[in-house]
Amino acid sequence: MRSRDTNLDLLRAIAIILVIVHHLPQRWPVEHPDLLRHTDWFSAGVDLFFVLSGWLIGGLFWRESAQFGNVQLPRFWCRRALRTMPPYLAALALAYGGVAWNRHEPFDWHYLVFLQNYQSTIQYFRVSWSLCIEEHFYLFMPLICLGLWRGSRRPEIWLLAIALVPAINRVLVWQPDATEGFGFYQSATHLRCEGLVLGVWASFVRAHRPGVWAAWRGVAPFTLAGAVLAMVAVENFGPVRWQYVLRSLLLAVVCVSVLTLVVERASVLFSDSRPVFWVATTSYSVYLTHLPAIEAGLRLMPRLPAFGVLWLALDLVCIAVLGAAFYWLVEMPSLSLRHRLMPGRTHERSPLRDAVATG
């Protein structure tokens, strides 16, 4: 049994906290424009989730291929579907129930096939845009990895090239209104998937290129510093077009550098604490439900004095309660169902390892 990497738990906890801090000021009834400007960068929590997902899925893929000599793609896809879709559908029902009750809008079928991130705007359940990207990634990335594994001597080079494709696509689709609002230009999969690809790249190098991995870990601090400085320069001095083109790529580089620096290291401060463990464990449920939780808090706010600290405390309580309830009632049963129907293959005996052991 592989031991749990508590530093990855810490990164998951940081990612969901960043997302919540990004969204909270946007939903408050009292406008705080200065605060919004400062919390805009906290959307990087999603980019950190992307890198973590790429690392996880890539690690599972390379581990299975190393243990068994192949990857059972139907099983791989079914396990990901059983992991992500039941909570997604439950959260979608919750979100649309509120929309139908309050706004009487018809249901949008795009949500059932994960295509709402290709709409000009996302009308409701807005956090689902990142889930669309992840589902597309789960579907297509194993095929790309399989093709690279069988047909290329240097898959890591091709993965780095693929990671540049979203930025190239952003150059091609750019127009002056691309940064207005939130919709296709920010959420389409082919425009925003570099974090996932870089996570897969890091997992491949870790599994199959130990020399490259050691060298990458050595330069990761400098890559991190360079990407941060580049973001500061582009955001403060660059034209809007290049802010749009480079921001997601630079954030992905920052996130994969941070992951590289902490993964498989001794536990950093607080990473092995119980609060970090539970925040990380429930992060998917909290991500799916934190916006309805904030709205629930807003409905209770008129009964409280107009004081920001009380609003913040109430919102955080609502987020924690709804996220925990969703985890126990929806996510845990779906995990149990997956374990019964489709147990992980990498926990089985490996013919390749048995052959090595007896040889």
C-alpha positions in Angstrom: 0.0 0.0 0.0 1.4 3.4 -1.0 1.7 5.9 1.8 -0.2 9.1 1.6 1.8 12.2 0.6 0.7 14.8 3.1 2.3 17.6 1.1 -0.1 16.9 -1.7 -2.9 17.1 0.9 -1.6 20.5 1.8 -1.6 21.6 -1.8 -5.2 20.4 -2.2 -6.2 22.3 0.9 -4.5 25.5 -0.3 -6.2 25.1 -3.7 -9.7 25.0 -2.4 -9.0 27.8 0.1 -7.8 30.0 -2.8 -10.9 29.2 -4.8 -13.2 30.1 -1.9 -11.3 33.3 -1.1 -11.6 34.2 -4.8 -15.4 33.7 -4.9 -16.4 35.1 -1.5 -16.0 38.9 -2.3 -17.7 38.4 -5.6 -20.9 37.3 -3.9 -21.1 39.7 -1.0 -23.9 42.3 -1.2 -21.5 45.1 -0.2 -19.0 45.8 -3.0 -15.3 45.8 -2.2 -13.6 46.7 -5.5 -10.1 47.0 -3.9 -10.6 43.5 -2.3 -11.7 42.1 -5.6 -8.6 43.3 -7.3 -6.4 41.6 -4.7 -8.4 38.3 -4.7 -8.5 38.0 -8.5 -5.3 36.0 -8.5 -6.7 33.5 -6.0 -8.4 31.9 -9.0 -5.0 30.2 -9.3 -6.5 27.6 -7.0 -8.1 26.0 -10.1 -4.8 25.9 -11.9 -3.3 24.1 -8.9 -6.1 21.6 -9.0 -5.4 21.0 -12.7 -1.7 20.3 -12.0 -2.6 18.0 -9.1 -5.1 16.1 -11.3 -2.6 15.7 -14.1 0.0 14.4 -11.6 -2.6 11.9 -10.2 -4.0 10.6 -13.5 -0.6 10.5 -15.1 0.8 8.6 -12.1 -2.0 6.1 -12.3 -1.4 5.6 -16.0 2.4 5.2 -15.9 2.2 3.0 -12.8 -0.3 0.6 -14.5 1.7 0.5 -17.7 4.9 -0.3 -15.7 3.2 -3.0 -13.6 1.2 -4.8 -16.3 2.8 -3.8 -19.6 -0.5 -2.2 -20.7 -3.4 0.0 -19.5 -7.0 -1.2 -19.6 -8.5 2.0 -21.0 -12.2 1.0 -20.5 -11.5 0.2 -16.9 -9.5 3.4 -16.5 -12.3 5.5 -17.9 -15.0 3.7 -15.9 -13.1 4.4 -12.6 -12.7 8.1 -13.4 -16.4 8.3 -14.3 -17.5 6.6 -11.1 -15.2 8.9 -9.1 -16.3 12.2 -10.6 -19.7 11.9 -12.2 -22.1 10.9 -9.3 -21.0 14.0 -7.2 -21.1 16.2 -10.3 -24.7 15.1 -11.2 -25.8 15.6 -7.6 -24.3 19.1 -7.5 -25.8 19.9 -10.9 -29.2 18.9 -9.6 -28.7 21.1 -6.5 -27.6 24.1 -8.6 -30.3 23.8 -11.2 -32.9 23.2 -8.5 -32.1 26.7 -7.2 -32.2 28.2 -10.7 -35.5 26.6 -11.5 -37.0 27.8 -8.2 -35.8 31.3 -8.4 -35.4 32.1 -12.1 -37.6 29.5 -13.8 -34.9 28.9 -16.5 -35.1 25.8 -18.7 -32.4 23.1 -18.2 -29.4 23.3 -20.5 -28.5 19.9 -22.0 -24.9 21.0 -22.4 -24.4 20.2 -18.7 -25.1 16.5 -19.3 -22.3 16.2 -21.9 -19.8 18.6 -20.3 -20.0 21.2 -23.1 -21.1 24.2 -21.1 -17.6 25.5 -21.1 -17.9 26.0 -24.8 -20.9 28.3 -24.4 -20.4 32.1 -24.6 -21.4 32.4 -21.0 -22.1 29.8 -18.2 -25.5 30.7 -16.9 -25.4 28.6 -13.6 -23.2 26.1 -11.8 -20.3 28.1 -13.0 -17.6 26.1 -11.3 -18.5 23.2 -13.6 -16.4 24.8 -16.4 -13.2 23.3 -14.8 -15.0 19.9 -14.4 -15.7 19.9 -18.1 -12.0 20.4 -18.8 -11.1 17.6 -16.4 -13.6 15.2 -18.0 -12.3 15.9 -21.5 -8.8 15.4 -20.1 -9.8 12.0 -18.6 -11.2 10.9 -21.9 -8.4 12.0 -24.3 -5.2 12.2 -22.3 -4.9 8.4 -21.8 -5.2 8.0 -25.6 -2.4 10.5 -26.1 -0.3 9.0 -23.4 -0.7 5.5 -24.9 0.2 6.8 -28.3 3.3 8.5 -27.0 4.3 5.5 -24.8 4.2 3.2 -27.8 5.3 5.5 -30.6 7.9 7.9 -29.2 11.2 7.5 -27.6 10.9 10.9 -25.8 7.2 11.3 -24.6 8.3 14.0 -22.2 9.3 16.3 -25.1 6.0 15.8 -26.8 4.1 16.4 -23.5 5.9 19.7 -23.1 5.0 20.6 -26.7 1.3 19.8 -26.0 1.4 22.0 -22.9 2.1 25.0 -25.2 -0.9 24.3 -27.5 -3.5 26.2 -25.3 -1.3 29.3 -25.3 -1.0 29.1 -29.1 -4.8 28.6 -29.4 -5.3 31.7 -27.2 -3.1 33.7 -29.7 -5.3 32.4 -32.6 -8.7 33.2 -31.0 -7.8 36.5 -29.4 -10.1 39.4 -29.8 -10.6 42.6 -27.7 -13.6 41.3 -25.8 -11.9 38.0 -24.9 -11.2 39.2 -21.4 -14.7 40.5 -20.7 -16.9 38.4 -18.5 -16.4 34.7 -18.1 -17.2 32.1 -20.8 -15.7 30.4 -23.8 -12.5 32.4 -24.0 -11.6 31.5 -20.4 -13.1 28.1 -20.0 -12.9 26.2 -23.3 -10.8 23.0 -22.9 -8.4 23.7 -25.8 -7.7 27.1 -24.3 -7.1 26.2 -20.7 -5.6 22.7 -20.2 -1.9 23.3 -19.9 -1.9 22.7 -16.1 -3.3 19.2 -16.6 -0.7 18.4 -19.3 2.2 19.7 -17.2 1.0 17.5 -14.3 1.1 14.5 -16.6 4.6 15.5 -17.8 5.9 15.7 -14.3 4.4 12.3 -13.4 6.1 10.8 -16.5 9.5 12.3 -15.7 9.2 11.1 -12.1 8.3 7.6 -13.2 10.6 7.0 -16.2 13.3 9.7 -16.4 15.0 9.7 -12.9 17.9 11.8 -14.2 15.7 14.4 -15.8 13.5 14.4 -12.6 16.5 15.1 -10.4 17.6 17.9 -12.7 14.1 19.3 -12.9 13.9 19.3 -9.1 17.1 21.2 -9.0 16.0 24.0 -11.3 12.3 24.1 -10.1 13.0 27.0 -7.6 14.5 29.1 -10.4 11.6 28.2 -12.8 9.1 29.2 -10.0 10.8 32.5 -9.4 11.1 33.2 -13.2 7.4 32.4 -13.8 6.4 34.6 -10.9 8.5 37.5 -12.2 7.2 37.0 -15.7 3.6 37.1 -14.4 4.2 40.4 -12.5 5.8 41.9 -15.6 3.1 40.8 -18.0 0.2 41.9 -15.7 1.7 45.3 -14.9 3.5 46.2 -18.2 2.2 43.9 -20.9 -0.7 44.5 -23.3 -4.0 42.9 -22.5 -3.6 40.5 -25.3 -0.4 39.0 -23.8 -2.0 38.9 -20.4 -4.7 36.8 -21.8 -2.3 34.6 -23.8 0.4 34.0 -21.1 -1.4 34.1 -17.7 -2.7 30.5 -17.6 0.6 29.1 -18.9 2.6 31.0 -16.3 0.3 29.9 -13.6 0.6 26.3 -14.7 4.4 26.6 -14.6 4.2 28.1 -11.1 1.9 25.3 -9.9 3.9 22.4 -11.4 7.1 24.0 -9.9 5.5 24.2 -6.4 4.3 20.6 -6.7 7.8 19.4 -7.8 9.4 21.1 -4.8 7.1 19.5 -2.2 6.1 16.1 -3.5 7.7 13.1 -1.9 9.5 15.3 0.6 9.4 15.3 4.4 6.1 16.7 5.5 6.1 20.5 5.6 4.5 22.6 8.4 0.9 21.5 9.2 0.7 19.2 6.1 0.1 16.2 8.3 -2.4 17.9 10.6 -6.0 16.6 10.9 -7.5 19.9 9.6 -5.4 19.8 6.4 -6.3 16.2 5.9 -10.0 16.8 6.1 -10.0 20.0 4.0 -8.0 18.1 1.3 -10.3 15.0 1.6 -13.5 17.0 1.2 -12.1 19.5 -1.4 -14.0 18.1 -4.3 -17.3 18.2 -2.4 -16.5 21.7 -1.1 -15.6 22.9 -4.6 -18.9 21.6 -6.0 -21.1 23.2 -3.3 -19.3 26.3 -2.0 -21.2 28.7 -4.3 -24.7 27.4 -3.2 -23.4 27.6 0.4 -22.4 31.2 -0.1 -25.8 32.0 -1.5 -27.4 30.3 1.5 -25.3 32.5 3.8 -26.5 35.6 1.9 -30.1 34.7 2.5 -29.4 34.6 6.2 -27.4 37.8 6.2 -30.3 40.3 6.4 -30.8 39.0 9.9 -27.3 40.0 10.9 -25.8 43.5 11.4 -24.1 44.7 8.3 -20.6 43.8 9.4 -18.1 42.0 7.2 -16.6 39.7 9.8 -20.0 38.2 10.7 -20.8 37.7 7.0 -17.5 36.0 6.5 -18.0 33.7 9.5 -21.5 32.8 8.4 -20.4 32.0 4.8 -17.5 29.9 6.0 -19.8 27.9 8.3 -22.3 27.4 5.5 -19.5 26.2 3.2 -18.1 23.8 5.7 -21.5 22.3 6.7 -22.8 21.9 3.1 -19.4 20.6 1.9 -19.2 18.0 4.7 -22.8 16.9 4.2 -22.3 16.5 0.5 -19.1 14.5 1.1 -20.8 12.1 3.5 -24.0 11.8 1.6 -22.8 11.8 -2.0 -19.1 11.5 -2.5 -18.3 8.8 0.0 -21.1 6.5 -1.3 -19.9 7.0 -4.9 -16.3 6.1 -3.8 -17.7 2.9 -2.1 -19.6 2.1 -5.3 -16.5 2.5 -7.4 -14.5 0.3 -5.0 -17.1 -2.5 -5.3 -17.7 -2.3 -9.0 -14.3 -1.3 -10.3 -11.4 -1.8 -7.9 -8.1 -0.3 -8.8 -5.9 -2.5 -11.0 -2.7 -1.3 -9.6 -3.6 -3.0 -6.3 -3.6 -6.4 -8.0 -0.7 -8.7 -8.4 1.5 -7.8 -11.3 2.6 -10.5 -13.8 5.6 -8.4 -14.7 6.7 -8.0 -11.1 6.1 -11.7 -10.4 8.3 -12.6 -13.4 11.1 -10.3 -12.2 10.8 -11.7 -8.7 11.1 -15.3 -9.9 13.6 -14.6 -12.6 
